[in-house]
Amino acid sequence: MIAPASGPFLFDTSAESWLGRTQDAILQNWFQEYLSIHPVHVASITVMERIRGYALIASHSHQPKRDAVERARTAYLSRLGHVWPVDAAVAVVAAEIMALLPLPPTPPRQRHKQIESRQERLARWRFDCMIAATALVAAMPLIHNNAADFEFIRSAIERTPERFPRLGPLQLLRCQSLIN
């Protein structure tokens, strides 16, 4: 188990979303203890991905569900902790990662009975690169629920440390590892 006090951690979009809605009592307790010590740290890209998700759901919904989505969106924005910007340092590191791994290493995802388009897959991949870059620049472990993509990024960084001076390795923590 990873002690909540050993944070703060940067939360990837999928981890932040999943931890906020998990029904696992042990994870809920872990997250509540974490929140009593630290704010949630996210990359600005995470905020962008979450707000985009709310907008997409609302655009394909009838009015009662749109109202519920808007309430969830407003609640999310009101609870934001520390949001790390994409500044020059993050942009440089993200560009280096994208140069090392220009194409997504994993196959398209299937969501809501639709296969992810090439454009969506590339966008998701670039967002993951920017979130990883944010974690490196902030010198924070990255909590994620997306092992396949982030492991490729971590591995590429470890193979070419000279491209990431003074940043150290990308520390990855899978959500489930928080309590195991």
HELIX and SHEET records of a PDB file:
HELIX    1   1 PRO A    4  SER A    6  5                                   3    
HELIX    2   2 THR A   13  ARG A   21  1                                   9    
HELIX    3   3 ALA A   25  ILE A   37  1                                  13    
HELIX    4   4 SER A   44  SER A   59  1                                  16    
HELIX    5   5 GLN A   63  SER A   78  1                                  16    
HELIX    6   6 ALA A   88  LEU A  100  1                                  13    
HELIX    7   7 ARG A  118  ALA A  138  1                                  21    
HELIX    8   8 ALA A  147  ARG A  159  1                                  13    
HELIX    9   9 PRO A  161  ARG A  163  5                                   3    
HELIX   10  10 CYS A  175  LEU A  178  5                                   4    
SHEET    1   A 5 HIS A  82  TRP A  84  0                                        
SHEET    2   A 5 HIS A  41  ALA A  43  1                                        
SHEET    3   A 5 LEU A  10  PHE A  11  1                                        
SHEET    4   A 5 LEU A 142  HIS A 144  1                                        
SHEET    5   A 5 LEU A 172  ARG A 174  1                                        
SHEET    1   B 2 GLN A 110  ARG A 111  0                                        
SHEET    2   B 2 GLN A 114  ILE A 115 -1                                        
END                                                                             
